[in-house]
Amino acid sequence: MQLVSETRPQVRRDRLLRLPDVEAATGLRKSTIYLLIKRGEFPRCVQVTPRCVAWPESAVLQWVQDRIAQAEGVAQARTAQASGVQQ
């Protein structure tokens, strides 16, 4: 007897986060989140129902990781600049 496996396309798993969860994940408040969206600096929300929006968790977490990487890059640049000045 031979088992046949079905080949199904992999569905990317993601969750939709409501505003309180986005605030908790980013440390930002509603007004700042919407200001950053307006500036194009934060992921846009998706319309779930006519009166409900949410953010893809992956987009919010990627934004957080990008901010961390950016901060680390600035810190490394300052360290390199400071060590160059002392020589």
N, C-alpha and C positions, 0 to 999 in steps of 0.2 A: 504494500500500500504506500502510495506517495502523497505527501502533503503538499498542497499548492498554496503558496502565500499570495495574498492579494497585494498589489502595489497601489497604495493610496498616496495621493500627494500629501506631504506633510503640511499641516496647518500651523501657522505661527501662532503660538499662544501668547495672548496679551490680555490685560485687564483694563477696564475703564475706571479711572479714578475721579471721584467727585471732588469738588473744591476743598472741603476740609482735609481730605487725604493729600491733595496737591500742596496745600499750605503746610501740612505736617512734613511732607517729604522735602520741601524746599526751604522751609523756614521763612517764607514770604507770606504777606497778607494779600487779600483779594485785590486791593487797589494796585499794589505793585505788580502782581501777576498780570492784570489786565493792561497796565501801562506797558509792561515789557512785551506783551502780545501786540499791542498797537505799534510799538517800535520795531517789531519783527525779531525780537530777542528772546522769545519764549515760545514753546510749541503752542499751536492753536488748538482750541478745544473742538470736539466733534459734537454735533447735534444728535442727541440720543432720542429725544421726543421733542415736540414743539416747545415744551417748557423745561427741558432738562439737557444740560451739557456735561461733558466729561472729557478727561484727557487720557490718551493712551499711556499706560504706565511706562512702557518702554521709552517713549519720547521724553517723559518727565525725568526718568532715571538717567537717560543719556544727557539731558541738559545739566543735571547735577554733576555727573561725571566730567562733563566738559568744563564746568566752573572749577572743579577741583584741579583738573589738569592745567587750566589757565593760571590758577593761583600758584601751583607748583612751578610752572614755567617762569612766572614773574619772580618768585623767590630765588630760583636758580640764577636768573639773570642778575638780580641784585647781589647775590653772593659772588658771582663771577666779576661783576663790576667793582665790588668792594675789594676783592683780592687783587685786582689789577691796579687799583689806586694805591694800595699799600706797598707795592713793589718798588 
